[in-house]
Amino acid sequence: MNQDNIDNRKYPRAKVEFQINYSVEDSAQTYTSGTYDISATGTSFKTDAQYEVGTTLKLTIRIKEIDLQVPAKGVVVRNRVDEGENYVSLEFSEIEYDDFITLLDTSLAFHDD
């Protein structure tokens, strides 16, 4: 059995790209990116810079397929560089329950295998 394609995480990730606007908490500067993946605990996305682990980011995730914008906050848990591109992984710290369920349902419906 090939172990390379098995995701051993507690919560599997759906590779799905939704537009995301984000900023460091208490900052007026906003950036736009796209999610790389989403799970039950958080999301990761490409950034222009690396953020210190523990930094809180404010997010708005736009799900154009159902015309919904999901506001949330997340705490940076990891940074990685892949082929010269910066990615940040966040753990959700604030998100409305109904928005969270819609985000997960939509992620599963539109994810790439």
C-alpha positions as CSV (number, residue, x, y, z in Angstrom):
1,M,0.0,0.0,0.0
2,N,1.4,3.4,-1.0
3,Q,1.6,5.7,2.0
4,D,2.5,8.8,0.0
5,N,-1.1,9.9,-0.7
6,I,-2.5,9.2,2.8
7,D,-3.3,12.2,4.9
8,N,-2.7,11.3,8.5
9,R,-4.2,14.5,9.9
10,K,-7.0,14.4,12.5
11,Y,-9.1,16.6,10.1
12,P,-8.5,16.0,6.4
13,R,-8.0,19.0,4.2
14,A,-10.0,19.9,1.1
15,K,-7.9,21.5,-1.7
16,V,-10.2,24.3,-2.7
17,E,-9.5,27.9,-3.8
18,F,-11.7,30.6,-2.4
19,Q,-10.8,34.3,-2.6
20,I,-9.5,35.5,0.8
21,N,-8.9,39.1,2.0
22,Y,-6.8,39.2,5.1
23,S,-5.0,41.6,7.4
24,V,-3.0,41.5,10.6
25,E,-5.4,42.2,13.5
26,D,-5.5,46.0,14.3
27,S,-4.0,46.9,10.9
28,A,-5.8,48.8,8.1
29,Q,-3.6,47.2,5.4
30,T,-5.6,44.4,3.6
31,Y,-4.2,41.8,1.2
32,T,-5.9,39.5,-1.2
33,S,-5.1,35.8,-1.9
34,G,-6.7,32.5,-2.5
35,T,-7.1,29.6,-0.1
36,Y,-4.8,26.6,-0.8
37,D,-6.9,24.3,1.4
38,I,-9.4,24.3,4.2
39,S,-10.1,21.8,7.0
40,A,-12.3,21.7,10.1
41,T,-9.7,23.6,12.1
42,G,-8.3,26.2,9.7
43,T,-7.0,27.1,6.2
44,S,-3.7,27.8,4.4
45,F,-3.0,30.3,1.7
46,K,-0.3,32.1,-0.3
47,T,1.1,35.3,1.2
48,D,3.6,38.0,0.2
49,A,5.3,37.7,3.6
50,Q,5.8,35.2,6.4
51,Y,4.0,36.0,9.7
52,E,5.2,35.1,13.1
53,V,3.6,32.0,14.7
54,G,0.9,33.3,17.1
55,T,0.0,36.3,14.9
56,T,-3.8,36.8,14.6
57,L,-5.1,37.5,11.1
58,K,-8.6,38.8,10.2
59,L,-10.1,37.1,7.2
60,T,-13.0,37.4,4.8
61,I,-13.4,34.2,2.8
62,R,-15.5,34.8,-0.3
63,I,-17.4,31.8,-1.7
64,K,-18.6,33.1,-5.0
65,E,-20.4,29.9,-5.9
66,I,-23.1,30.8,-3.3
67,D,-22.5,34.5,-3.0
68,L,-21.3,34.4,0.6
69,Q,-18.6,36.2,2.5
70,V,-17.4,34.5,5.7
71,P,-15.7,36.7,8.3
72,A,-13.2,34.9,10.6
73,K,-10.1,35.3,12.6
74,G,-7.2,32.8,12.7
75,V,-3.9,32.3,14.5
76,V,-0.8,31.6,12.5
77,V,0.4,28.1,13.3
78,R,2.9,27.5,10.5
79,N,4.8,29.1,7.6
80,R,6.3,27.3,4.7
81,V,8.0,28.2,1.5
82,D,7.3,26.1,-1.6
83,E,9.1,26.8,-4.9
84,G,9.8,30.4,-3.7
85,E,6.2,31.1,-2.6
86,N,5.2,31.8,1.0
87,Y,2.3,30.0,2.5
88,V,0.7,30.5,6.0
89,S,-1.4,28.0,7.9
90,L,-4.0,29.3,10.3
91,E,-6.1,27.8,13.0
92,F,-9.5,29.4,13.2
93,S,-10.0,31.3,16.4
94,E,-13.3,33.0,15.6
95,I,-15.9,32.0,13.1
96,E,-19.7,31.9,13.3
97,Y,-21.0,28.4,13.6
98,D,-23.4,28.6,10.6
99,D,-20.7,30.2,8.4
100,F,-18.3,27.5,9.5
101,I,-20.7,24.7,8.5
102,T,-21.4,26.4,5.2
103,L,-17.7,26.8,4.5
104,L,-17.0,23.1,5.2
105,D,-20.0,21.9,3.1
106,T,-19.0,24.2,0.2
107,S,-15.4,23.1,0.5
108,L,-16.3,19.5,0.2
109,A,-18.6,20.2,-2.7
110,F,-16.0,22.1,-4.7
111,H,-12.7,20.5,-3.7
112,D,-10.1,19.1,-6.1
113,D,-9.1,15.5,-5.5
